Amino acid sequence: MKIKVKLFGPLRQHLPADTKGRIAEIDLPDQATIDDLAVHLGIEEEPAVVSLNDQEAHRGRKLQEGDVIAFFPPLAGG
């Protein structure tokens, strides 16, 4: 299945080398989860807020063809 992924901030360095712009199209096996995608990208240990189709999602959520997933680094304030 093909999904689209957006990485923000320092996470962007993990986008595939052939990515044009800020959105990469990734091919994953059926029944893959957001966590499977994180492992595929090499960001499984990175703290991040995850958005699935513009709604916050947990990493165990299963993906579907055409989903758009965004990983945001946590924000710090003070």
N, C-alpha and C positions, 0 to 999 in steps of 0.2 A: 504494500500500500504506500502511496505517496502522501507525505505531509509537508507542511512548510514550517520552518523554524526561524525565529528571530532571536538573536543574542544581543544584549546591551552591555555597555560599559566594558570592563576588562574581559567579560565572557566572550566578547566578539572574536577574540583571537582563536577560539575553538571552531569557528565556522570552517567548513571544507574549503580547501584552497581554490577550487573552481567557482566559488560563490561570487556572483555579480550583485553588487548592492548589499543590502542588509538582510535579505531573505534568502535562505537556502532551501532547496527542495530535497528532501531525504526520502529514500526508499527503505521501508522497514517491513518486517514480517507481519502478517495479520496477527491480531491479538497483542501487539506490542503495547507497552505502557509508556508513560512519560519518563519513568525511571529507566526503561530500556533505551529510550532516546538519549537521556543524559549519559548513560554508559557509552553509547555509540559515539557521542560527541566528546567524550573524555572529561565531562564536567560533573560526574556523579558525586564527587566529594566537595564540589563548590557550593557554598550557601547561595541560594537563589529563591526568589519569588517566581512562581510559575503561573502563566496565564494560558488558558486553553480557549480559543475562540473568544477572546476578550473577557473571560471570566476566570477568577482565581481558581486554581485546581491543585490537587495533591498529586504527588509523583506516582502513586499506584494506579491512577486513572488510565483506563484503556483508550487507545487512540483509534480513530476511524479515518478512512480515506478522506483527504481534503482538509483535515484539521490544521489549524494554525496555532503553533505553540510558541510562546515567548518566555525567555528566561531573563529576569532582571536581577542584578546584584542587590543585596540588601542595602538600604539607605541608612546612614547614620546622621544624627542631628545633635544639636546641643544648644 
